[in-house]
Amino acid sequence: MGKTGEKAPEVTVLSINANAPGRSFPSWKVAFKNVRSLSDVLRCWANAYLGIDIATQVPGGVKALAADKELDLDTKVGSLRETSRVRQGAYSLDILWPAEALPDAPAKRQKLGPAPVRSKLKKLHPSARYCYVDRRVMGWGSSSTQSAKIAAGTYAETRGHFPEAELAMAMRTPPAAPEEEIELEECILSALDDDNQVLFNARLQGPMHEVLNWEATCRRYEQSLKERKPDKQALQVPYPVFIPTRGRPSKAHLNWQAEHVFGIQEEKAPGAKPMVCLVIEPAEEEKYRAAWPLSLMLILPESNRGPGYARWAVQRICTKSCVEGDSSKPRRLQRIWIIDDTLTMFYRLALMEKFVGCGRLQRPKRMKYRVANNLMFMEALLAVQQHHFIGRAAVAGFLRDDGTAVCKRNDWKLDELALYKVVLLDLYELWRLRVEYMPQLQMYEDICLNNDVLTRGGRTLKCQCYGFRAVHAKKGGCLQQRDGRHKPGETRLKDLVGNRAFKAMTKDRQKAVLELLQWVRDKEMLFQKRSTEEEKPKAATAGERNLEVAAEEAMPSPGGDVSDRDPFEVLEVSDSEAEHSQAEEATEKPSKEFEPDEDLEMSTNSQSKPLLWGGSTAKIHE
């Protein structure tokens, strides 16, 4: 039938976002018939998310808004096509549900119980930097043709011509400090539990404008709760960023004022610009302050407690805290980023113009190419914050490119366990699930958190249309945990948690640690088995050896088809690895310390923006 004869659609797809005091709800994408009224829509939503009988009339005080204008509840759904904005392919409708209209029995925090879902730990590979496994023997992220291609000169025109050293150096170079003396402001924050009892105190210190930005950011979220309106600023400004760092004041990548991070920052009112806070130990306060005088810092109450403790302290402070001695005015944040101090860059993964799709049973092929612009971090972080599923995700994160990123079919994945180094925490959702970082844990803290979320029925979101890169330094970070292990070839319980700390844990926490330990030991046992097989006497004939080689080459590699990869795509680890297993040590020379694991080539591309990187627009060439 021609266009003139087409019937008008009988249904309208709505994207419903609800706000209520002390509650958060996911975005609900649903279709209603055009003849239905808004009161019908509200009754259906209340039944789905508040458990109210669908026959119950809409309470007084409930409001429905479209384009910031209040609507009559008798309005037909079909008329929203003329008044509502389109968001994520649906017409946007906002609901304001007052506190007095909430059910008498508020939603209780979930009780601990048996895992409702099967653990995904077995599908992950632990980092070879933290356990006794040789990733080359295990075949984790190895390429059988890369060396041959390099020797044949396949990549002679691109390999090593555009290293990441400049971006890495920009991240580790402090911004220029003013000539006059910098006046530091300091306040003591008390982390509070559910009963408003003080757990610990931490010091927040930095230049006055940074402290004011922190306070304005907290007030903005509190105001959005009080007014029962969504925080629209979060769609334009990244959530607060916390960067735990230890042992490398001059080597860590802490300059988030670099141009490729958030761009050139203009003067803005407090609360309207990104908040970046370093998380440091009190024993290293002087060294970090001398190296980074303009940074906002959260000084932990104790030193030498490990990465799990630092992240737990940040989660507690941001979930609920107050200025020391004034628990009547708690400060809370809705979501925060916790990011490692080794990040260098983000880039976008765009579909190739002449890509021919392949089936799921076929070997993976290159589908995308990498594009870098001059707002790498800003664009990537906002892409996750603006995703329609973010209201339901307790933890969100990114793909770390191991060389297989261009082969990923899906731009987004749900309920993934491999989220680390860059994670977005929904603090209210984690509180509801009763999930938090384990402060006693010395390794695999992000993986343990994600496993707890999925085990208790929470959701995670992984972005695969953006990827990030990070370097490994020889000093600082978790060096103490890596070098403090024993040498027999098997990870022990005390490598993860001290004996006294383990005995003091609750039963469910002990179970989580033992599950983590068993996961690591299973991989180590498999490694020992394969190592033994490799040491067998080589009594096979030349013909048998040739058959074995041919069979191995016919098998798909863990990262997919590597026959057409360029040097930027050298496989380092499989995408599902819990941590990046590359243990390349840094030296004092920047040219060596920041030598990339994979290489970049720059060329002009209409989809990318100018990047001050060698004076040209950056397209990461495939």
Secondary structure, 3 states (H helix, E strand, C coil): CCHHHCCCCCEEEEEEEEEECCEECCCEEEEEECCCEHHHHHHHHHHHHCCCCCCCCCCCCCEEEECCEEECCCCEHHHHHHHCCEECCEEEEEEECCHHHCCCCCCCCCCCCCCCCCCCHHHCECCCCCCCCCHHHHCCCCCCCHHHHHHCCCCCCCCCCECCHHHHHHHHCCCCCCCCCCCEEEEEEEEECCCCCEEEEEEEEEEHHHHHHHHHHHHHHHHHHHHCCCCHHHHCCCCCEEEECCCCCCCCCCCCCCHHHHCCCCCCCCCCCCCEEEEECHHHHHHHHHHCCCCEEEECCCCCCCHHHHHHHHHHHHHCEEECCCCCCCECCCEEEEECCCEEEEEEEEECCCCCCCCCCCCCCCCEEEECCCCHHHHHHHHHHCCCCCCCCCEEEEEECCCCHHHCCCCEEECCCCCCCEEEEEHHHHHHHCCCCCCCCCCCHHHHHHHHHHHCCCCEEEEEEEEEEECCCCCCCCHHHHHCCCCCCCCCHHHHCCHHHHHHCCHHHHHHHHHHHHHHHHHHHHHHHHHHHHCCCCCCCHHHHHHHHHHHHHCCECCECCCCCCHHHCCCCCCCECCCCCCCCCCCCHHHHCCCCCCECCCCCCCCCEEEECCEECEECC
